[in-house]
């Protein structure tokens, strides 16, 4: 698949380094179950007939830049962590947090995995996002 570097960064590298699933075409790829290879080289000629042949030709004429691209992505993606709080209910967890009882940080991918798997021990999720520069309208 040929993509521009900006598209590669947004669609592949950023989700990959955060451990999030990424969708390419009709396929969804899980970083923990996959291997990523990024080749930089000339666009393949139209005469290349199938994906297997294209991959073979690309490996021959292109440079493997996977390591450098992943290192750059890891350096540029803001660290995302999740805070795990053990409590009997969401209300209890909020009360504990309000009283200064801190949870423990876990990797973002671990939290996403538990949520996607519908882990029965996950009883609530609080998503905190950066405030935009816009003010909320007064109601």
C-alpha positions in Angstrom: 0.0 0.0 0.0 1.4 3.4 -1.0 0.7 6.2 1.4 2.1 9.7 2.0 4.1 10.1 5.2 1.5 12.3 7.0 -1.2 9.7 6.3 1.1 6.9 7.4 1.8 8.7 10.7 -1.9 9.4 11.4 -3.4 6.2 10.2 -0.8 3.7 11.1 2.1 4.8 13.3 0.2 6.8 16.0 -2.3 4.0 16.7 0.5 1.4 16.4 2.7 3.0 19.1 -0.3 3.4 21.4 -1.1 -0.2 21.0 -4.5 0.5 19.4 -6.0 -1.5 16.6 -5.7 0.1 13.2 -7.8 -0.4 10.1 -6.2 -0.6 6.6 -8.6 -1.3 3.8 -11.0 -4.1 5.0 -8.5 -5.4 7.6 -8.2 -4.5 11.2 -4.7 -5.1 12.7 -3.8 -5.5 16.4 -0.3 -4.4 17.1 0.2 -7.2 19.7 -0.7 -9.8 17.1 1.0 -8.2 14.1 4.4 -7.2 12.7 4.8 -3.8 11.0 7.2 -3.2 8.1 7.6 0.1 6.5 9.4 0.4 3.2 10.5 3.7 1.5 11.1 3.5 -2.2 9.8 4.2 -5.7 6.2 3.6 -6.5 5.8 0.1 -8.0 5.0 -0.1 -11.7 1.5 -1.0 -12.8 2.8 -4.2 -14.3 3.1 -5.8 -10.9 0.3 -8.2 -10.9 -0.5 -9.1 -7.3 0.2 -8.3 -3.7 2.7 -11.1 -3.2 4.7 -10.1 -6.3 4.4 -6.4 -5.3 5.8 -7.2 -1.8 8.7 -9.1 -3.3 9.6 -6.3 -5.7 9.2 -3.6 -3.0 11.6 -5.5 -0.6 14.1 -5.6 -3.5 14.0 -1.9 -4.5 13.0 -0.1 -1.2 14.7 0.6 2.1 13.2 -0.7 5.4 12.6 2.4 7.5 10.4 0.8 10.1 12.7 1.3 13.1 13.3 5.0 12.5 9.6 5.7 11.7 8.4 4.0 14.9 11.0 5.8 17.0 9.9 9.1 15.6 6.3 8.3 16.2 7.0 7.2 19.8 8.8 10.5 20.5 6.0 12.6 19.0 2.8 10.9 20.3 1.8 12.3 23.7 1.9 9.7 26.4 -1.5 8.3 27.1 -2.1 6.4 30.2 -5.1 5.1 32.0 -5.7 5.2 35.7 -7.1 2.0 37.2 -9.1 2.4 40.4 -10.4 -0.7 42.2 -13.7 0.0 43.9 -17.2 -1.6 44.3 -18.9 0.9 42.0 -18.3 3.9 39.9 -19.7 6.1 42.7 -17.3 4.6 45.2 -14.4 5.1 42.8 -15.3 8.8 42.4 -15.6 9.2 46.1 -12.2 7.6 46.6 -10.6 9.8 44.0 -12.2 12.8 45.6 -10.7 11.8 48.9 -7.2 11.7 47.5 -7.0 7.9 47.0 -5.1 7.6 43.8 -5.4 4.7 41.3 -2.5 3.1 39.6 -1.4 3.9 36.0 -1.7 1.2 33.4 -0.7 1.3 29.7 -3.4 2.8 27.5 -3.5 -0.3 25.3 -4.2 -2.4 28.4 -7.2 -0.3 29.3 -8.5 -0.4 25.7 -8.0 -4.1 25.6 -10.1 -4.7 28.8 -12.9 -2.4 27.5 -13.0 -4.0 24.1 -13.1 -7.4 25.7 -16.0 -6.3 27.8 -14.2 -7.4 30.9 -16.9 -7.9 33.5 -14.7 -6.3 36.2 -14.7 -3.0 34.3 -17.8 -1.2 35.8 -17.2 2.3 34.5 -14.9 4.4 32.4 -14.1 8.1 32.7 -12.6 9.7 29.7 -10.7 12.9 30.2 -9.9 15.1 27.2 -8.1 18.3 26.8 -10.2 21.4 27.0 -10.4 23.3 23.7 -9.8 27.0 23.6 -13.5 27.5 23.2 -15.7 28.4 26.1 -18.8 26.4 26.8 -22.0 28.4 26.2 -23.9 29.4 29.4 -27.3 27.7 29.6 
